[in-house]
């Protein structure tokens, strides 16, 4: 038998004096997440809270968009891919406001953006709002599509279109001051929503 070389002897001696150690534990994602949360500055925490509060205000009443949006906001409508070429985004607060007010008007007081979650990303750059758009059915007033019995010249009220419920996911991008500079509307069934808005 060949005698062990000095190198082999040294390796065996080192192994005997230093037994194998177990591998280090894997990092705990929850602990790291909590640590990251604790490391956030108070100013940043206040910004994300402010964004979340303003988003909830807007989804309660879409006409409140100016309280959240930058004057040069870019809005990508939910029906953008229903035509070819795709519908271009709306640019500027005035155009975005008209878009939201048209949706509110089409629902005639029945629109409810039923929010289930609001997530503001770290740094307050992006936010995601998920929920269900509900409208129709229980309209304000009792319009039946015909004029009243009086002698006035009031216009005929349109008949209700029926109810609609479409899940949505709104993605928002913000500047450093917490103002929305871009918004992507996403509906689970944009065609159904578009048809409902057209009264079909």
FENTA-V540565 format. One record per pair of residues at least 24 apart in sequence whose ideal C-beta (glycine too) atoms are under 10 Angstrom apart, sorted by the first residue. I is the first residue (numbers start at 1). J is the second residue. If there is no record, write none. Layout:
<<I;J> <I;J>>
This chain:
<<36;122> <37;122> <40;122> <40;123> <44;122> <44;123> <44;124> <45;124> <46;124> <46;178> <47;120> <47;123> <47;124> <47;174> <47;176> <47;177> <47;178> <48;119> <48;120> <48;121> <48;122> <48;123> <48;124> <48;125> <48;127> <48;174> <48;178> <49;120> <49;124> <49;178> <50;120> <50;124> <50;177> <50;178> <51;118> <51;120> <51;121> <51;124> <51;125> <51;126> <51;127> <51;172> <51;174> <51;178> <51;179> <51;180> <52;118> <52;119> <52;120> <52;124> <52;127> <52;129> <53;118> <54;127> <54;172> <54;174> <54;178> <54;179> <54;180> <55;115> <55;118> <55;119> <55;120> <55;127> <55;128> <55;129> <55;170> <55;172> <55;174> <55;180> <56;113> <56;115> <56;118> <56;129> <58;100> <58;113> <58;129> <58;170> <58;172> <58;180> <58;183> <59;112> <59;113> <59;114> <59;115> <59;118> <59;129> <59;131> <59;133> <59;168> <59;170> <60;112> <60;113> <60;115> <61;100> <61;104> <61;111> <61;113> <62;96> <62;97> <62;99> <62;100> <62;101> <62;102> <62;103> <62;104> <62;107> <62;111> <62;113> <63;97> <63;100> <63;101> <63;103> <63;104> <64;97> <64;100> <65;93> <65;96> <65;97> <65;99> <65;100> <65;101> <65;180> <65;183> <66;93> <66;94> <66;96> <66;97> <67;179> <67;180> <68;172> <68;174> <68;178> <68;179> <68;180> <68;183> <69;93> <69;96> <69;97> <69;100> <69;172> <69;174> <69;179> <69;180> <69;181> <69;182> <69;183> <70;96> <70;173> <70;174> <70;175> <70;177> <70;178> <70;179> <70;180> <70;181> <70;182> <71;179> <71;181> <72;175> <72;179> <72;181> <72;182> <73;97> <73;172> <73;173> <73;179> <73;180> <73;181> <73;182> <73;183> <74;173> <74;180> <74;181> <74;182> <74;183> <74;184> <75;99> <75;100> <75;180> <75;182> <75;183> <75;184> <75;185> <76;171> <76;182> <76;183> <76;184> <76;185> <76;186> <77;103> <77;183> <77;184> <77;185> <77;187> <77;190> <77;194> <78;103> <78;133> <78;166> <78;168> <78;169> <78;170> <78;184> <78;185> <78;186> <78;187> <78;188> <78;189> <78;190> <78;193> <78;194> <79;185> <79;187> <79;190> <79;191> <79;193> <79;194> <79;197> <80;184> <80;185> <80;186> <80;190> <81;190> <81;191> <82;190> <82;191> <82;193> <82;194> <83;194> <89;182> <89;183> <89;184> <90;183> <93;180> <96;180> <96;183> <99;185> <100;183> <100;185> <102;197> <103;133> <103;135> <103;185> <103;193> <103;197> <104;135> <106;135> <106;136> <106;161> <106;196> <106;197> <106;198> <106;199> <107;133> <107;134> <107;135> <107;136> <107;139> <107;140> <107;161> <107;164> <107;196> <107;197> <108;135> <108;136> <108;139> <108;140> <108;141> <108;143> <108;157> <108;158> <108;160> <108;161> <109;135> <109;138> <109;139> <109;140> <109;141> <110;134> <110;135> <110;136> <110;137> <110;138> <110;139> <110;140> <110;160> <110;161> <110;163> <110;164> <111;135> <111;136> <111;164> <112;165> <113;168> <113;170> <114;165> <114;167> <114;168> <115;168> <115;170> <116;167> <116;168> <117;169> <118;170> <118;172> <120;172> <120;174> <120;178> <121;172> <121;173> <121;174> <123;174> <123;176> <124;174> <124;175> <124;176> <124;177> <124;178> <125;172> <125;173> <125;174> <125;175> <125;176> <125;181> <126;171> <126;172> <126;173> <126;174> <126;182> <127;170> <127;171> <127;172> <127;173> <127;174> <127;178> <127;180> <127;183> <128;169> <128;170> <128;171> <128;172> <128;184> <128;186> <129;168> <129;169> <129;170> <129;171> <129;172> <129;183> <130;167> <130;168> <130;169> <130;170> <130;171> <130;186> <131;167> <131;168> <131;169> <131;170> <132;164> <132;165> <132;166> <132;167> <132;168> <132;188> <133;164> <133;165> <133;166> <133;167> <133;168> <133;185> <133;187> <133;188> <133;193> <133;196> <134;163> <134;164> <134;165> <134;166> <135;160> <135;161> <135;162> <135;163> <135;164> <135;165> <135;166> <135;193> <135;196> <135;197> <136;160> <136;161> <136;162> <136;163> <136;164> <136;165> <136;196> <137;161> <137;162> <137;163> <137;164> <137;165> <138;163> <158;199> <159;199> <160;199> <161;195> <161;196> <161;197> <161;198> <161;199> <161;200> <162;196> <162;199> <163;196> <164;189> <164;192> <164;193> <164;195> <164;196> <164;197> <165;189> <165;192> <166;190> <166;192> <166;193> <166;196> <168;193>>
